[in-house]
Amino acid sequence: MSRTQNKPRPYWHVDAKWFSGICLLFLASFTFLIYILWKVSARPTGTTLLTTLLASSFSYQNGGLDADGDIKVMRAFIDASPNGEWQPNPGLQITVHAEDIEGMMPREVRMWFFRQIAEPLYDEGAQGLVGIVTDPEMQKGMQESVRPLGFVSAEMHGRLWNVLVVSGVVSLAFLVLLIFFSYRFGRIGSPGGVIFLAAVPGLLFWGALRGWLDRAAQNPPASEQEAIKLYTQLAVDVLPIIVQKALQVYTILFLIALGLIVIALIGTVFMRERKLRQEAVEGGEATPPGEAGEGTGTE
């Protein structure tokens, strides 16, 4: 008689919870992907990505980023120069001084050189090359060739931020609905389950891609088509920058989801055990009718 009866949940709350959870799963997956692209396109990572892409493309025919043949030639010209500097391409206003590349490995020298191109390219797009390319024909050719690289730029970074804000707000709205329509510790476990389902495919995909990149780096493809070799080398040089960021994000999301699910499970078990103990205590305290006079010795 003393127990309080729990008010039953409206049946449509369950349907609303599932609807909110499914919508949130797709929205969260999209939001996480946009967030990764936004992080990768930020200036520090974006300029490194562009630098690596340019350096890998232009050094492929010379043996790759770690080949030292043309770097030795560069150092020889600098040593022979009376003022200790050399301009590798007359059409490019990029002058290499001896102190600029002192003690650097071939890969570091290439990254230093092509960063002079990548930074204005990131900040201003193809128009950023106008200030460093003096030859009109070369300027036109470079602007056409680097136009596809506009996906890594300050402008694109800003656009991704706008998409991220809209997607994040809508995802947050469905998260609030999911929590509202869930019950007890399901308000913790349901968001954890959605994040878990969104994070696991990302972990598997980017983990598999990293494994392929490691194998491709150790065993380059023995294809006769030069294009396949070139694009494979570009992938090996450039994609690890993106893969590392993506794995960091999805690993954090996976751990957060796992923590929420564990908390919800522990809380549910604790509440169930508490309820069973309470029912046992209340059942022991209740005295059935007719048993009050037994055992008193009176007749």
N, C-alpha and C positions, 0 to 999 in steps of 0.2 A: 504493500500500500504506500510505503514511503518512497518508492522509486519514482524518478521522474521519467516520463515517456518521451523519447526523442521524436521530434517532429519529422515525419517522413519527407524526403526530398521530392520536389516535383519531378515527374518522370521526364519532362522535356529538358531538365538540367543536364542529364546524361548525354542527350543528343547534342545539346549546345556545346558541351565540353568536347566531344569528339570533333564537331565541326570546327571549333576554335583551334583545337590541337592540330588538325590536318592543315588548316590554313596557315597556322603559325609555322609548321614544319617547312612548307614551301617558301614562305616569306623569310624565315630565318636562314635557310640554306642560301637563298639569293643574297641576303644581307651580309652573311659571312663572306661570300665570294667577292662582293663589291668591296668589303672592308679590306680584304687581302690585296685586291687590285689598287685600292687607294693607298695602302701602306707601301706597296711596291713602287707606285708612281710618285711618292714623296721625293723631294729634291735629292737627299743624300743617296737613297737607293736608286732613284730614277736615273741620276747622272752616272752612277756606277753601272747600271744596266745598259745604258746607251754606250758608255765607254767600252764595255766588254763586247757589245755587239759590233761596234765599229772596228775595234782592234782585232777581233776574231775574223771578221769578214776580209779585212785588208791584209791580214797576215797568213791566211790559209795557203796561198800559193807559195809562200816562203817557208812553210813547214810548221806553222802554228804559233801560238803565243809564246812558247818557250824556246823557239828556234833562235839561235844567236847570230846567224849569217849576216843579215842586213843590219843588225845592231852593231856588229863589229865594224861594218862599213861606216856607219854613222859615227862611231867613236874615232875611227881613223880620220874622217874628214874634220871632225872637231879638233883633234890633235894637230892636224896639219894647218888649221886656220890660225892666222896670226893673233886674232882676238879671242880665240877659244870658243867660237860659236859656229853654228851651221844652220842653214835654212834648207830642210830636205826637199821641199817643193817650192819653186819660185812663185807659184800662184797662191800659195798659202802664207799668210803672215804669222807663221809659227817658227820661231827661232829657238834652237836647242843650244843651251850653254853647257859647258863642261860640268859646272856645279849642279845643273838641273838633274842630271842622270848619274851623278857620281855614286858608285857603290850599288847601283840598282841591277837587279836581274833582268834578263830580256823581257819577261812578262811585265815587270814593273815599268820598264822604259816605254813599252807600247801603251800601257794604261795611262802613263803620264802624258804622252804625246796626244793620244786621241781624246783625253779629257779636255784638252784645249778646244776641241770641236764639239764635244758632247755638251758642255755646259751652256754655251750660247744656243745650241740647238734645243736644249731642254727649256731654256728660259723664253726664247722668242720663236721657236719653230724654225722653218726653213729660212725665214728672214734674218735669223740670228747669224747665218753664215755670211751675210753681206759684209760684215765688218772684218772678217778674217780671210775672205777669198777675194783676191784682187783681179784675177783673170776673168773677164766676162763669160767666156765660153765654159770655163771650169765652174764658175759660179752657177750658171744655168744647169749644167749637168749634175752638180752636187745637189741643188735644190730639188731636182726631179727625183734623184736617187734616194734622198733622205726623207721625202715626203711621207712614205709609208711608216716611218718611225715616229710619226706624230702621236701615236697611241701612248708614248712615254714623254710627257711634256707637262709643264706647269698648267697649261690650259686644260688638258685632260684630267689632271689631278683635281682641279677645281670642279669640273663637271662630275667626276666621280663622288666628290664630297656632297654635291647637291642630291645625287641619286641616293647616296648612303643615308642622308638625313631623312628623306621621304620614306625610304624603305624601313629605316630604323623606327620611325614614329608609328608607321602602320603595324610593324611587328610588335612594338610595345603595346599597342592597343589590343591586339589579339592575345598577347601574353596576359594582360589584365583580365580579359574575358575568360581565358582558360583558368586562371587562378580563382576567379569569382565562381565559376560553375563547377569547380572541383570541390572535394569534400575532405575535411580534416587534413591529414598529412598528404592527401593527394594534391593539395595546393602547393606542396613542395616537390612531390614526386612527378607530377604531370609535366611541369616545365623541364625538370631534369630529363624525363624520357624524351621529350621533343628535341632538346639540345643533343642528347645522346644519338638519336636517329639522324640528326643533321651532321654530327661530327664524325661518326664512324665511316660513312662513305668517303668523306674528305680525307680522312687518315689513310684509308685503303688506297685511294687513287693516287695521292701525292707520295705515299710510301712506295707504291709500285713504280711510279715514275722515277723516284730517286734510285731504286734498284736498277731500272733500265739504264739510267744515266751512268751509274757506276760500272755496269757491264760494258756499255758502249765506250767509256773512257779507257777501260783496260783492253778491250778487243774491238777496235774500230771495224766498221763493216767492210767486207772485202768485195764491194760492188764495183762493177766496171763503170757505172754511171757517176760522173763527177758531181752531179747535183746532189745525189744521195749522200756522198761523202761530205760535201760542203755543209748541207743542212744538219747532218748528224753532228758535225764538229761544232756548228753554231749552238745546237741544243746542249751539247756537253759543256760548252763554255758559259752559256747565258742562263739556261734554265735553273741551275742550282741556286741562283740568287732568289728566284721566285719560289722554288720548292722549299727552301729553308724557311722563308717567311710563312708559307702556307702551313707547313708542318708545325711550326710554333703556335700558330693560331688554333689549329684543330686539336693539338695536344692539350692546350689550356682549356678549350671548350669541353673536351672529353673528360678531363679531370673534374671540371666544375659539374658536369652532368652526373658523373659517377658519385661525387660527394652529395649532391641533392638526392639522388636515388637512395643512397645508403642511409642518409638522415631520415628520409620518409619511411624506409623499411623498419629502421630501429624504432622510430616513433610509433608506427602502427603496431609492432609487436609489443612495445611497452604498454600502449593503451589497451590492447587486448588482454594482456596478463593482468593489468590493473582491474579491468572489468570483471575477469573471472574471479579474482580474489575478493572483490567486493560482493559478487553474487554468492560466493561461498560463505562469507561472513554473515550476510543477511539471511541466508538459508539456515545457518546454524543458530541464529538468534531467534528465529520464529519458532513458537511452541504450538504443536497441533492441538486442537480442541480435545478435551477428555483426558489429557495426560497430566493436567495440573494436580489431581488428587492422588495419583499413583505414587507409591513409595513413601507415603506419610505415616502408614501404620494404623490409620483410623478406618473404620468400617461403618 
